[in-house]
Amino acid sequence: MSTNIVRRGFVPTDEKEFGEKSLQKLREAQKDVFMLINRGYPIKSASTFVGNHYLLSERQRMAVVRSTSDSLAIQRRLEKEKISAEGETVYIDGFNIIITLEVALSHSTLLKCMDGTIRDLAGLRGTYKIIDKTDMALKMIGESLEALKVKKAVFYIDKPVSNSGRLKSKILDDLSKFDFEVECELVDNADRALEDKNHPVIQGILKYLSSGKDFDGHVWLNTIKSNNDYPHAEWWSYNESVELYEYMKECSISTLVDMNEFKELLQKQIHHVLTYDKSIWAIDYVCKRSENISSSILN
């Protein structure tokens, strides 16, 4: 299959707009935007105000926005960093990582951001084409994941973007030679799919199961004592005589549940159960997204 020779993300004016003289101005602009968003100003308003003051071009303003985060966002990002992924399943935004590597291999502009990430200015805008840098990008991804000794890599590809199906096939083909399982899913929104992985409901259930709480190796309680401390339906009342889940004796939680597989199934179920249409949250009986779960199980 022939590929186009392309410099992904290359813009001729970048040499001037991101040269050393311009970088000094951009760093000052970033300091001002950082100060404003830490005081609660929306980043769009802050970047417009600061961009006008420093007479920044649209591409320079985009660079400031993409590379700047408030202190809380930086802290949260650092808390999510993993030291090791050995034996685990990792979930990857396919277009995100591939395009950034293609930009790097094209010697185009990359941003070292305040939250420790590397971002590009290429942008999808609904279209994508496999280029001569794609093979090398996938090879670098495969070698990195193999070095991390991951068990499985799941790539999410934005289905609405052109050529997403071709990229899916290429990912599966190119990474099949590496020593880890590969899965590739076409989804409506890769950002949302990855966000659901970190939903507090999923994380709380996994934390609860991993703790072994309310499980003695023989019986896993159908209800827990703290249910009685909160409003609940009658059938969720705690009763010591109820032993609905009975398992083989002399077994541990690890032999009952494959946590990686369970996490994948749970994420898919949560995605289908939750209602994303906010317009009906107040008028219908639906499952809403929540970032403030206050259950004794999830805390």
C-alpha positions as CSV (number, residue, x, y, z in Angstrom):
1,M,0.0,0.0,0.0
2,S,1.5,3.3,-1.0
3,T,1.6,6.1,1.5
4,N,2.0,9.8,1.2
5,I,5.2,11.5,2.2
6,V,4.0,14.1,4.6
7,R,5.3,16.3,7.3
8,R,2.6,15.9,9.8
9,G,1.7,19.1,11.6
10,F,4.3,21.2,9.7
11,V,3.5,24.9,9.2
12,P,6.1,27.1,7.5
13,T,5.5,30.0,9.9
14,D,6.4,27.9,13.0
15,E,10.1,28.7,12.6
16,K,9.3,32.3,13.3
17,E,6.3,32.0,15.6
18,F,8.1,29.5,17.8
19,G,11.7,30.7,17.4
20,E,13.7,31.7,20.5
21,K,12.6,35.4,20.3
22,S,8.9,34.4,20.1
23,L,9.3,31.7,22.8
24,Q,10.3,34.4,25.4
25,K,7.1,36.2,24.7
26,L,5.1,32.9,24.8
27,R,6.5,32.0,28.2
28,E,5.5,35.3,29.6
29,A,2.0,34.9,28.1
30,Q,1.8,31.4,29.6
31,K,2.6,32.8,33.1
32,D,-0.2,35.3,32.8
33,V,-2.7,32.7,31.6
34,F,-1.6,30.3,34.4
35,M,-2.2,33.0,37.0
36,L,-5.7,33.9,35.6
37,I,-7.0,30.3,35.4
38,N,-5.7,29.6,38.9
39,R,-7.9,32.5,40.0
40,G,-10.9,30.8,38.3
41,Y,-11.0,32.6,35.0
42,P,-12.0,30.3,32.0
43,I,-9.0,29.5,29.9
44,K,-10.7,30.6,26.7
45,S,-11.3,34.1,28.1
46,A,-7.9,34.2,29.7
47,S,-6.1,33.2,26.5
48,T,-8.1,35.8,24.5
49,F,-7.2,38.6,26.9
50,V,-3.5,37.6,27.2
51,G,-3.2,36.8,23.5
52,N,-4.5,40.3,22.6
53,H,-2.1,41.9,25.0
54,Y,0.9,40.1,23.5
55,L,-0.4,40.2,19.9
56,L,-0.2,36.4,19.5
57,S,-1.2,34.7,16.3
58,E,-4.0,32.1,16.4
59,R,-1.5,29.2,16.3
60,Q,0.5,30.8,19.2
61,R,-2.7,31.2,21.2
62,M,-3.5,27.5,20.6
63,A,-0.1,26.6,21.8
64,V,-0.5,28.5,25.0
65,V,-4.0,27.0,25.7
66,R,-2.8,23.4,25.0
67,S,0.3,23.7,27.1
68,T,-1.2,25.4,30.1
69,S,-3.1,23.9,33.0
70,D,-4.1,25.1,36.4
71,S,-2.4,23.8,39.6
72,L,-5.2,21.4,40.5
73,A,-5.3,19.9,37.0
74,I,-1.5,19.4,37.1
75,Q,-1.7,17.7,40.5
76,R,-4.5,15.4,39.3
77,R,-2.5,14.5,36.2
78,L,0.6,13.6,38.3
79,E,-1.5,11.4,40.6
80,K,-2.6,9.4,37.6
81,E,0.9,8.6,36.4
82,K,1.8,4.9,36.7
83,I,5.3,3.8,37.6
84,S,4.7,0.3,36.2
85,A,2.2,-1.4,33.9
86,E,3.7,-4.9,33.9
87,G,1.0,-7.5,33.5
88,E,-1.8,-4.9,33.1
89,T,-4.2,-3.9,30.4
90,V,-3.5,-0.4,29.1
91,Y,-6.1,1.8,27.3
92,I,-4.8,4.2,24.5
93,D,-6.3,7.0,22.5
94,G,-5.1,5.7,19.1
95,F,-5.3,8.9,17.0
96,N,-3.8,10.9,19.9
97,I,-0.6,8.9,20.4
98,I,-0.1,8.0,16.7
99,I,-0.5,11.6,15.4
100,T,1.8,13.0,18.1
101,L,4.5,10.5,17.1
102,E,4.0,11.3,13.4
103,V,4.5,15.0,14.2
104,A,7.7,14.2,16.1
105,L,9.0,12.1,13.3
106,S,8.2,14.9,10.9
107,H,10.3,17.3,13.0
108,S,7.2,19.6,13.4
109,T,6.2,21.6,16.4
110,L,5.6,19.7,19.7
111,L,4.7,21.2,23.1
112,K,6.2,20.2,26.4
113,C,3.2,21.0,28.6
114,M,2.9,22.1,32.2
115,D,1.2,18.9,33.3
116,G,4.1,16.8,32.0
117,T,2.5,15.7,28.7
118,I,3.7,16.2,25.2
119,R,1.1,17.6,22.8
120,D,1.0,18.6,19.2
121,L,-0.8,21.3,17.2
122,A,-1.8,19.1,14.2
123,G,-5.4,18.6,15.0
124,L,-7.7,16.0,13.3
125,R,-10.6,18.2,12.0
126,G,-12.4,15.0,11.0
127,T,-9.9,13.7,8.6
128,Y,-6.8,11.4,8.8
129,K,-4.6,9.7,6.3
130,I,-1.9,7.1,6.9
131,I,1.5,8.6,6.0
132,D,5.0,7.4,5.6
133,K,5.6,8.0,9.4
134,T,2.8,5.8,10.5
135,D,4.7,2.5,10.3
136,M,7.6,3.9,12.4
137,A,5.1,5.4,15.0
138,L,3.4,2.0,15.4
139,K,6.8,0.3,15.7
140,M,7.8,2.8,18.5
141,I,4.5,2.2,20.3
142,G,4.9,-1.6,20.1
143,E,8.5,-1.6,21.3
144,S,7.5,0.7,24.2
145,L,4.6,-1.4,25.3
146,E,6.6,-4.6,25.0
147,A,9.4,-3.0,27.2
148,L,6.7,-2.2,29.8
149,K,5.7,-5.8,29.7
150,V,2.0,-5.0,29.5
151,K,-0.5,-7.9,29.2
152,K,-2.8,-6.2,26.7
153,A,-3.2,-2.9,24.8
154,V,-6.6,-1.7,23.9
155,F,-6.7,1.1,21.4
156,Y,-9.7,3.4,21.0
157,I,-10.2,4.9,17.6
158,D,-12.6,7.8,16.9
159,K,-15.1,6.2,14.4
160,P,-16.3,9.5,12.9
161,V,-12.8,10.3,11.6
162,S,-12.1,9.3,8.0
163,N,-9.9,6.2,7.5
164,S,-10.5,5.1,11.1
165,G,-11.2,1.6,9.9
166,R,-8.0,1.4,7.9
167,L,-6.0,2.6,10.9
168,K,-7.7,0.0,13.1
169,S,-6.6,-2.8,10.6
170,K,-3.1,-1.4,10.5
171,I,-2.7,-1.3,14.3
172,L,-3.9,-4.9,14.6
173,D,-1.6,-6.0,11.8
174,D,1.6,-4.1,12.8
175,L,1.4,-4.8,16.5
176,S,0.5,-8.5,16.2
177,K,4.2,-9.4,16.2
178,F,4.8,-8.0,19.6
179,D,4.6,-10.0,22.9
180,F,1.3,-8.6,24.2
181,E,-2.4,-8.9,23.3
182,V,-3.8,-6.2,21.0
183,E,-7.4,-5.0,20.8
184,C,-8.7,-2.1,18.7
185,E,-12.2,-0.6,19.1
186,L,-14.0,2.0,16.9
187,V,-15.8,4.3,19.3
188,D,-17.9,7.5,18.8
189,N,-15.6,9.4,21.2
190,A,-12.3,8.1,22.4
191,D,-12.0,10.8,25.0
192,R,-15.3,9.7,26.6
193,A,-14.4,6.0,26.4
194,L,-11.1,6.7,28.3
195,E,-12.9,9.0,30.8
196,D,-15.4,6.2,31.6
197,K,-12.5,4.0,32.5
198,N,-11.8,6.3,35.4
199,H,-15.4,6.8,36.4
200,P,-15.7,6.7,40.2
201,V,-18.3,3.9,40.1
202,I,-15.9,1.6,38.2
203,Q,-12.9,2.6,40.4
204,G,-14.9,2.2,43.6
205,I,-16.2,-1.3,42.7
206,L,-12.7,-2.4,41.7
207,K,-11.3,-1.0,44.9
208,Y,-14.0,-2.8,46.9
209,L,-13.4,-6.1,45.2
210,S,-9.7,-5.9,45.5
211,S,-9.9,-5.1,49.2
212,G,-11.5,-8.5,50.0
213,K,-14.0,-6.7,52.3
214,D,-17.2,-8.6,53.2
215,F,-15.6,-11.8,51.6
216,D,-14.2,-14.5,53.9
217,G,-13.1,-16.9,51.2
218,H,-16.4,-18.8,51.3
219,V,-19.2,-16.3,51.2
220,W,-19.5,-12.9,49.6
221,L,-22.3,-10.9,51.2
222,N,-25.2,-9.8,49.0
223,T,-25.8,-6.8,51.2
224,I,-23.5,-5.0,53.7
225,K,-24.1,-3.5,57.1
226,S,-23.8,0.1,56.1
227,N,-26.8,-0.3,53.8
228,N,-29.0,0.1,56.9
229,D,-27.5,3.5,57.6
230,Y,-28.9,5.0,54.5
231,P,-32.3,5.2,52.8
232,H,-32.8,2.0,50.7
233,A,-35.3,-0.4,49.3
234,E,-36.4,-3.1,51.6
235,W,-34.6,-5.9,49.7
236,W,-31.3,-4.1,50.3
237,S,-31.5,-4.3,54.1
238,Y,-28.6,-6.1,55.7
239,N,-29.4,-9.5,57.3
240,E,-26.6,-11.7,58.6
241,S,-28.6,-14.8,57.6
242,V,-28.5,-13.9,53.9
243,E,-25.8,-15.7,52.0
244,L,-26.8,-15.3,48.3
245,Y,-23.3,-15.6,46.8
246,E,-21.6,-18.9,47.8
247,Y,-18.4,-20.0,46.3
248,M,-16.0,-22.9,46.5
249,K,-14.2,-23.3,49.8
250,E,-10.5,-22.6,50.2
251,C,-10.5,-20.0,47.4
252,S,-9.4,-16.4,47.3
253,I,-10.8,-13.4,45.4
254,S,-8.0,-13.6,42.8
255,T,-9.2,-17.1,41.8
256,L,-12.7,-15.9,41.5
257,V,-12.2,-12.7,39.5
258,D,-9.8,-11.7,36.7
259,M,-9.6,-8.1,37.7
260,N,-8.4,-6.9,34.3
261,E,-11.2,-8.7,32.4
262,F,-13.7,-7.6,35.0
263,K,-12.7,-4.0,34.6
264,E,-13.2,-4.2,30.8
265,L,-16.7,-5.8,31.2
266,L,-17.6,-3.3,33.9
267,Q,-16.6,-0.3,31.8
268,K,-18.7,-1.5,28.9
269,Q,-21.7,-2.0,31.2
270,I,-21.4,1.4,32.9
271,H,-21.2,3.1,29.4
272,H,-24.5,1.5,28.4
273,V,-26.2,2.2,31.8
274,L,-25.4,5.8,32.2
275,T,-27.5,8.5,30.5
276,Y,-25.3,11.2,28.8
277,D,-28.2,13.4,27.7
278,K,-28.3,16.0,30.5
279,S,-31.5,17.5,29.2
280,I,-33.5,14.6,30.7
281,W,-31.7,14.3,34.0
282,A,-34.2,16.5,35.8
283,I,-37.3,15.0,34.2
284,D,-36.7,11.3,34.0
285,Y,-35.6,8.4,36.2
286,V,-32.2,7.7,34.8
287,C,-28.7,6.9,35.8
288,K,-26.6,10.1,35.9
289,R,-22.9,10.6,35.7
290,S,-21.4,11.6,39.0
291,E,-18.0,12.7,40.2
292,N,-19.1,12.9,43.9
293,I,-20.0,9.4,44.9
294,S,-20.4,9.3,48.7
295,S,-21.0,5.7,49.5
296,S,-19.0,3.8,52.2
297,I,-18.3,1.2,49.6
298,L,-16.7,3.6,47.1
299,N,-14.8,5.7,49.6
